[in-house]
Amino acid sequence: MRTYLKIRGDRLEEVAGEVVREQPLTVYVDGERFLTLLCTPVKLEALIVGYLWMEKVVTDLGEIRTVEVSAVDGRVDVTLTHPVTLPTERILTSGCGGGITFRIDHRLFPRLSSRLRVSPEQLWGGMKDLFAAAVLYQASRGIHGAALSDGERLLVVAEDVGRHNAVDKVKGEALLHGIPTEDLILLSTGRVSSEMLLKAARMGVPVVASRTSPTEMAVALAEQLNITVCGYVRGNSLNLYAGHALQLRDEVTVAAPDAG
């Protein structure tokens, strides 16, 4: 809780409110310094588990022996069941706070094959449920949310100052609770960039829906990997950018582009 000044027109008011939290978190794997993440200090074990899985440092939760988190020291010590060679070719992503990934080559990801079909109503409802479940966003704004949905309900929800971190936390929570991520819907409040799209592909998620936009590279990757991408999912409208998993009612017609 912090005190700050709110200005509306010519009125000045001192208010007390929540400000989104952010801190560096340095990760050590078997005693070797791996990297430092900027993140919101909640669900940190899920963040680390999800990140290590996303970056293919581990392929299964059973490969992680221990995760010791010290939020006070801003340090996480991970021990694995077997030696690994940590990736070193870091790529600065377009994420909030400058996210880091080590694997962005789409050739490392197989083209998805899924029979999942979703309606616009399911995406609108899922986004509404995500905002209802985003307690940190409601308290302070300035934070991203992500969730996995089966089309009827949210299975996992996570929040973080970084949209990439929120997705990593979602995967980490799923791993920790034994929830398969294949054939689910990934909902996000943040922009769908190329690395976000590849995180979805890594999870086997065939549908990605965001409250904001995808990038052109993300759309191109979605077409290559057979992932449906919807953006600007708000109220009763959305944009379909790629994919064939969105089912429209028979009475829905496609209007011709405006010649003007």
Secondary structure, 3 states (H helix, E strand, C coil): CEEEEEEECCEEEEEEECCCCCEEEEEEECCEEEEEEEECCCCHHHHHHHHHHHCCCCCCHHHEEEEEEECCCCEEEEEECCCCCCCCCCEECCCCCCCEECCCCHHHCCCCCCCCCECHHHHHHHHHHHHHHCHHHHHHCCCEEEEEECCCCEEEEEEECCHHHHHHHHHHHHHHCCCCCCCCEEEECCCECHHHHHHHHHHCCCEEEECCCECHHHHHHHHHHCCEEEEEEECCEEEEEECCCECCCCCCCCCCCCCC
